[in-house]
Amino acid sequence: MQLRILDKYVLKELLYPFIFGVAAFSSIFIASTMLFKITQYITQYGASVETVTRLFFYSLPEIINYTFPMSMLLSSLMAFGRLSGSSEIIAMKAGGVSYYRIVAPVLVVGFVVSMFSVVWAEKVVPPSKLKYGYILNYEIKHNTKPIMQDHVVIKTFSGQTQRITYVNKFDNKNGKMTGITIEEFQKGVLSRIQTAKDGYWEHGHWRITNGNVFFMNDKEGVQSTATFSEQIIPLDLSPKQIAWEQKEPDEMTIRELQAYIKILERQKQKTARQWCEIWMRISISLASFFFAMIGSCLGTQKQRTSSSIGLGISIIVIFIYYASMTLTTGLGKGGVTPPLLSCMLPNILCLCIGLYLMKKKNA
C-alpha cells in the first residue's frame, strides 16, 4: 500500500512538467520554423488565413511527436530534481526503498509514452503530412509538383486482379514513363510480369512500347514469354493524377513503406533510405523511455535543482541526441552502415548511460 502511495506521489510530480514540456517545446518548434513559413506563404503566394490555419494544424502532429521524448526528459528531470532538492529521495531510501523502485513508475510512464508515440507516428503523423503537402503544393503553391520523379509506384485493382506498375523515371509534364515494370497478381499470387522501355500518355490512355511479357507459375516460375512492339495498358490515371498520388517516405505508414521496399528490392533498387525512415520512426518514439531513465538520474542531485537548470540540461541532452541521430541516420541512408544499427545507435548509447547512472545512484 505504501509503495502504491509512493507511485502516485511520483507520478503526480511527473504529470504537470510533462504537459508543460509538450506545450513549451511545441511552441519553440512553431516559433522557430512554422511562423516564418506561414508569413512567407501569405506574403509570397497570397495564401488566405483559412488555408494557412489548416496548414498549421496539419503540421502539429509531427511537431508533437518530436516533443514526446523531450517532454519525458524534462518532466523526469524536474520531478526528481524537486524530490531530491527537498531530500525526499534520501528519506525514501532510508525507509528501505531501493532507487530502482523509486524510479520504476517513471520508467513505466516512459514506456507507455513510447508505445503511444509509436502508434501516433504510424496512425496520425503520415496522413497529416500527406494533407500538409497537398495544401502546400496544390492550394498555396498552385500545383507545383516536380516535373521529373524517380521510382514511381502505382497500385491499381480490377476485380481480383491487382496491378503494381513500377516506373524508373516519370515525366509529369510530357506524360512519359521510362523503365516500366508491371506486376499482375491474381488472388495475391504473381501471375504475369510486363516490362517496357517507354510509355506515353495519349488520348486518355497509356501506350507502352518495346516490351516483354512473362507468364508466371507460382511453382515453376516463368512459364512462357512473349514480346510486343506497343500496347495499351489498363491504367487510366493521367500524369497529373499519378504525380499527386506519389507519397514521400515520411508520408507513408510503416506497412506502406514495407510494401514499397519489396517493390524496390525486386527492381534491384537501393532501399537504405526507406529502411532508415522505418527504424528512425521507431527509434525516436522509443527515446521517451530512455530519456525518462536519464532524466530521473540527472535530476537526483544533492543540491536543489531549479526549473531553469532542468530546462537547460534537457536542451543540452536533446541537442546531443538529435545531433548524433542526424549523423548516424545520414550514414545509414548513404549505405555506409546498416539502417537498423544507424537509427538505433543513439538509443543504445542512451540505454548504456541510463543503466550506468541508475547503478551509480542506487549505490
N, C-alpha and C positions, 0 to 999 in steps of 0.2 A: 504493500500500500504506500509506504514512504517513497519507494522508487517511482511509483506512478505519479505521485505528487511532484517529485523532483523532475520527471519528464515534462509534465505540464508547465512547470515553472520555467524550464529551459526553453521550451517551445514558445512560450509567451514572450520571452526576451528576444526570440528569433523573428517573430512574425512581423512586427512593425518596421524593423530595419530592412527586411526583405522587400516589403511593399514600397518603402522609401527608395530602396535601391533600384527597383524596376522603374519607378517614376523618374528618379534622378538621372540614371544612365540613358533612359529613353529620351529624356529632354536634351541631354548632351548630344546624342546622335542627331536628333531632329534639328537642334540649333546649329550644329556644325556643318551639316550637309543638306538636309531636306529643305530648310527655309530658303537657302541660297538658290537651290534648283527651282523651287516654286516661283520665286521672284523672277528668275531668268525665263521661265516658261510664260509668265504673264507679260513681261516686257518684250521678249524676243519673238514669241509666237502668238501673242494676243490671246492666251488661254483664259477662259472665263473662271470666275471664282468657284462656281459649282464644279467645274471639271477638275481644277487643282485640289479642291476639297476631297473629291472622291479619290484622286491620285494619292493624296496624303494618307487617307485611311487604309488604302490598299498597301501602302509601304510599311504600316505599323507592325503587321505580324512578323516580318523578318527582323525588324529592329528589336521587338520584344523578345524574340527567340535568342538574340545575341546577349540580351541583358540578364537572362536567367542565371548563367554561371557567375557573372559579375555580381549580381544581387545576392547570390548564395554566399559568395566570398565575403562581401561587405557585411551581411547580416550576421554570419557566424563570427566574424572578427569583432564586430561591435558588441554582440551579445556576450561573448566570453571575455571581452575587454572590460565590460561593466562588472561581470561576475568576479573576475579576477581583481579588479580595482577595489572592490568592496570586501575582498578576502573571502568571498563565498565559496570559491573553488577550494581554498585551503580548508574551510570548515567541512565541506563535503568529503574531502579526502581524509580528514581527521575522523570523520564518522564512519570510516571503513568502506567508502565507495571509491572504486578504482577510477582512474582518469578515463579509461576506456568506456566505463559505464556512464560517466558523466557526458561524454561526447556522443554516445550511442544515439540519442534522439536527433541530434543534428545530422548524423550520418544517414539516418532513416529518411529525414526530410530531404537531404541532398539526393538520395537515391530516387525518392518519389518525384522530385522536381526534374531529375534527369529523364525518368521514364515519360513524364508529361511532356518534356521538351522534345523527345523523340517523336511522339505522336503529333505534337504541334508542328514540328518541322516536316512531317510527312503529309499530314492532312490539311493543314491551314496555309503554310507558307507557299508551297508551289502554286496552288490556284490563285492566291493573292498576287504573286509575282507575275503570273501569266496575265491577269487582268490589269495589273500595273503597266506591263509592257504594251498591252493593247491600247489603253488610254493614252499613254505617252506617244506611241508611234502613229496611231490612227487618228485620235481626236485632237491631239496637241500639235504633233509634227506633220499631220495630214498625210498619212500613209507612206511614210518614208521607210520602206523596207529595203534591205540590201539587194542590189541588183543581182549579185552572184552569191550563191550559197553552196557549201560543200556538204557532202554526206547527208543528203535529204532522204528521209524515210516516210513513206506514205502507206497507211493501212486502210484497206477497203474490204467490205463484206458484200457478198452476193449469195443469199441463201445460206447454204452450209459451206460455201467456199470463202476462204479468207485469202486475200492477196496482200503481200508486202512488197512494195516497189522501192528498191534502193537506187538512188541516183548519186553518182560520184560528184558531178557538178551540175548545178541548176541555174539557168539564166532566166530570171524572172522577167526582165524587160523584153527579151526577144522570144520568150516562150520556147526555150531549147533545153533538152536534157542531154547529158553526156555520161557514158558509162552506166548503162541501165541493167539492173537485175530484178526480175520479177519472180517471186516465190509464191506458188499456189498451194494452199493446204485444204484438204478435204477431211472434215471432222478432226482437225488437229494433226493430220498426217501429211507430210510433204508429198505432193503428187506430181508437180511439174515445175520446172525452172526455165525461164526465158532470159536470155541475155541479148543486148543490142548495143550497138556503138552509139547511136544518136536517137533522139526523139524530138518531134516538133509539134507544137500546138497549132492545128489548122482546122478551121470550120467547126469549132466546138469539140474536137477530138484530138487525142494524142496519137501521132503516127510514128512508129519506131522503125528503124532501118538497120540492115546488115546484122541479122541476129541468128541465134540458135535456140532450139527448144530441146530440153532434156526431160523425158518422161521417166518418173521415178517409181521405184517399188520399195516399200519400207523394209523388205528383206534382202533384195538383191541390189539395191542402189539404182544406178542408171539402167533403165530397161531398153530404151530406144532414143534416138536423136533425130533431129530434122533441122533444116536451115530455111531462112526466108530472107528476101530482099527488103520487104517492108510489110507492115500490117498495122491495123488499128487496134489498140488495146482498150479494154473496158475500164477506162479511167476518165471520168467526166469532170474532174476538178480543173478549173482554169489555173494558169500560172499564178495569178493573184491569190486564189484560194490556197494553193499549195504553199506559197510563201508564208501566208499568215498562220497556217496550221503547224508550222515547224516550231518546236519548242527548244529553248536553250536547256542545257543540263540542269541548271538551278530552277527551272520551271517544271521539271518532271518529278513525279514521285519516284521512290526507290524501285517500285515494281516496273514502272515505265523505263527507268534507266537500265535495269537488268535486261529487259526485252531489247532495248536499243543496243546494249553491249553485245548481246548474242548476234544481232544482225551485223554489227560492225566486225565481229570476230569471224563470221562466215565469209565476210568480204576481205579478210586479212588486213583490216584497218587497226590502227592503234587505239587502245581503249583506256589508256592510263588516266586521261582527264576525267572520263566518266566514272571510273572506279574511285578516283580521288574525291569526286563530288559525293558519292555514296558514303565513303568512310569518313570524310570530313564532317558531313551532316550528323553522323552518329557520334563522332568524337567530340564535337562542340556540345552536343546535348549531354554526353556523359561527364563533361567537365564540371557540371554543378556538383556532382558527388565529390570529386577530388578537391574542388575549391572549398567545399564545406569542411573537409578534413584539414586542409592547410589553414583556413581562416580561423577555425577553433583553436588550433595550436598557436598561431601567431598572436591571437587575442589573449591567450593565457600568459600574462606578464605579471611580475610582482608589482610594478608601478601601475597607477591608474592610466588607462588608455582612453583618450578623448575621442569624440566622434570625428574630429578633423584629422587626427592621426590615423584612425581606422580607415577613413576615406582615402588618405594619401597612400597608405600601404596597399590598399586594394588596387588603386590605379597603377602602382608600380608592378604588382604581381600580374595584373591583367595585361599590361603592356608587354612584359616579358613573355607571357604565354602566347599572345596573339602574334608577336614578332617571330617566335620560334615556330608557330603554326604556319605562318606565311612562308618561312624559309623551307621547312620540311615538305609542305604540300607542293611548293614550287619544284622541288627536286623530284617529287613523285609524279607530278604532271608531265615533267620533262623526261620521264622514264629512267632517271638516274637511280632511284631507289624504288622498291616495291610500294605501291599505293597504300596498302594496309599499314605497313611499318611507318611510312612517311606521315600519315594522318594521325596515327595513334601514339607516335613518339612523345609529343608534348604531354599527353595524359599519363604515359608510362613514367615520365620524369616526375610529374606531379604526384603520382602514387608513391614513388620511392621517397620523395621528400616528405610527403604526408606521413608515411609509416615511420620514417626516422624521427620526425618531430613528435609524433604521438608516443613513441617508445621513450623518447627523452623526457617528455612531460610526465609520463607515468612513473618515472624513476623516483 
